[in-house]
Amino acid sequence: MTNGKLGTKLREAAAVAEKAAETFRAAAESRTLHTLQGEDFRIGDIPGKTVTKIVYDSGMVGGPGRAIYDALMDSPEDELCPLCRHGEVTQLDHVMPKATYPALCVAPENLVPVCGLCNHTKNDRAPTDAREVLLHPYFEHADAVNWLDAALNRSALDAGRLTYFVNPPAGWDTTLATRVRHQFDFLDLGRRYSVRANQTLKGIRHHLDLQLRSGGLTGVRIHLEDMATSHLAADPNGWAGVAYRTWAADDDFCQGLFW
């Protein structure tokens, strides 16, 4: 089949793609994305890779749909990946993989701007268990309450360094808590956040020492609490706000355990 005939066949399948997008939206809203089956999102007998090559690569990335592509890439206000809240947005991820769910390859709600590391880690995986579905940033907002926490390392070699973990609030149901923990572990967020926090600590040690000399424990704590308040107001589960909050709460750290 020539590309011209394929193109005609794909254009005639617009109704299939529209219905697929509606099905996807309903599943995302009802937290049932894991129940979607790839065979229900095919376009006739056309191979999935062929569909995506013509429709997505030629139409969305390099064709008339480029405006939609650019709008999606520009949508994060702070240019941070919504999956990790850490890396810079550089790519569009298909929530349901385009090769196995070709009817969704240009559905805007199936396209999420992400960082390269999260996109590479997720790859072409499709969730098959409710507990392993990554949070969809268009439909789910887990940041209304704080769930990210950290613990201070007290060893002499790692003074002030942090270990991050998920501490779900009491009001969360078991499935949501499990999903957040899964996303945290799957995307290696504990290590990624710790690296950034430890880099930050290295950069502020001199300032903390000056605060300690001039204002003692109280001076250090006030500074750290102010920084925590500012960062957490912008992102209740940001690694930076949690870092400052954890440091501020520890008497030993505020008395010099940052060296």
N, C-alpha and C positions, 0 to 999 in steps of 0.2 A: 504494500500500500504506500503510495507516494505521500510526501509531506502535505501536498495540496489536498489530497483526499482525506488525510488524517485531520488536517485543520478544519475542513468542512464538517467532518464527523464530530469533532470536538465542539465546534460552535453549536451544532445541533444538540449537544448534550448539556447545554447551559441549564436547562431545567433540572437535570440530575445533580449538577453542582450546587444549585440553589437549595434543593431539598437536602443535600448532604450538609450544607452549612447550617440549615435550620436544625437538623438532627444533632449536629455537633454542639450547637449553642444550648439546646435543651439538656444535653448530657453534661455539659460544663456547669450549667446552673444547678443541676440536680446532683452533682458530684458522682456521676456514673460514667465518666469517660472510659473507665477500664472495661466496660461492657461492650464497647463498640468493636465490631468485627470488620477486618479489612475487606472481606469479600463483599460487604454491603456498601463499599465506597469505591468500587471500580467503575470505570466508564466503558461499558460494553466489553468487547474482547480486546481492547487496546492495552498493551502492557503498561503497568504503572510508571516505569521509567520513561517510556515514550511520551506519556501524558505530561509528566513533569518537565521533560525536555522542551516540549513545544509550548505548553501553557505557562509554566512557571519561568523557566529560563529565558524563553523568547518573549513571552508576553508581560510577565511581572518585572523581571530584572532588566531586560533589554528592550521592552516594547511599551505599548500604551499604558500598561499598569504601573510603570515606573513611579508615577506620582504617588500611588498608594504605598508602594515599597518605601519611598523616601519619607512619607508621612509617618509610617509605622516606625521607621528607624529613628525619627526625630521625636517620637512621642514621650520617652522618659524625660521628665523635667530636669533631672540631675545627671542624665547620660549614664546612669549606672544600671547594670543588669538587674532585672527584677527577681531573678531566681536566686542570686547570691548576695545582692546588695553590696557588691564588692568590686567587680570588674567593669570596665568600660564597655558600653554597647558597641559591637562591631558587626554583628550578623543577625539574620532573622532565623529563628528556630521554628520548625513545624511541630506543634504540640503533638499531633498525630502524624507520624512520618509520611512524607509525601509519596514515597515509593510504594508503600503498602496501603495508603489511603489517598489515592490520586485525585479523587473527587474533591478533596479538601485542600489541594495544593495551593490554591489562591484564595481560600476563604480567609478574610482578614482576621477573624477571631481565632483561627488556627495558627496565626503567625505572631510570634512574640519576639521583640528585639532583645538580644542577649549578648553576653560576652563570648569570646571564642572558646574559652576553657569550658564553660557550662555547656555550650553547644557540642563541643567535642566529647565531653563526658556523657551527655545524654545520647548522642549519636542517633541511631534509628530505632531506639527502644520505644515500644508502645506498652503502656501499663496494662497489666492483666489482673491486678489485685488492687482493691480500693485503698489499701494501706500504702501503696507505692506510687500513687498518682501525685506528681509534683503540683504544687499550688499554682493555679492559673491566675496570673496577676490581673486579668480583666474581670474576673468573676469572684475571686477570693482575696480577702484582705485580712491577714492574720496579725497585722501590726497595730491593731487598735489597742492591744494590751501587750505588756512586756513578757516575752518568753525566752529571750536570750540571757544567759548568765555566764559568769566566769569565776574562776578560782585563782588565788594568788599562789605562785610557787615560792616556797620559803627556803629552798636550798641555797647555799652560799654561791654556787656557780650560776644560778638562775634567778637571783634576787629580783623581785618585781615582775617577772614574766607571768603571763596569763595562760590558763587553759580554759577554752570556751566549751559550753555545753548547753543543751536545751533544757529549760526548766518550765514546763507548761503550766499555765495558770489553772486553778482548781475548777473553773467553769468549763474547761474544754472537755469534749467527749473523747473517748479512747482513740477513735479512728483519726481525728484531727491531730491529736498529740503524736500518734504513731507516724502520720504522714510528715509532720514537721521534722521529727527526728530522722526519718528516712531521708528527706531532702537535705538536711544538715549533714548527715553522714555520706550520702551518695555524692554530693558535690564537694566533699572534703572541706566544709566551711570552718570546722574547728581549727584545722591547721592554717588555713588561709587567713582567718581572723587573727590568730595568735602571731603569725608573722608580721602582720601590719601593726598590731599593738606593740610588739617588741621593738619594731623599728621606731615607732613613735616614742616609746620610753627612752630609747637611746638618744633621741633628739631633744628631749625635755629634761634630762637628768641635771644638766647644769643649772637650768632655771629652778628646778625643784630644790637644788642645794642652796641656791640664793634665798629662796623662800624660807627654807628651814633655818638658815642663819639669821634672817631678819625677823621672822615671825614664829619660829618654832613649829611644833606639830600643828597648831591651830592655823598658822599661815599657809602651810602646805595643804591642809585639808580644805580650807575655804577656796583656795585656787582650784583644786581638783573638783570640788563640788560645783563650782561655777561652770567649769568646763563640761562636766557631766550633764548639768541642767541644760546647757545650750545645745549640746549634741543630741541628747535624748528628746528634746523638744522637736528637733527636725526628724529624728528616726528613733522610735522607742526601742528598736532592736538592732541598732547600728553597733558595729564592733567598737567604735571610738567612744560612744557614750557609755557603753557597758564597761569599757576599760577604765575610764576616769571614775565611774561610780565605784568600781571594785577597789581601785587604788585608794580612793577617798575614805572608804569604810574601814580600812585596815590601819590600826594604830602603829604597828611596826613599820609599815611602808611609809607612813607620814612622818616617822621619826628617822628615816634614812635608809630603809631597806630597799632602796631603788639603785643602790650601787653594787 
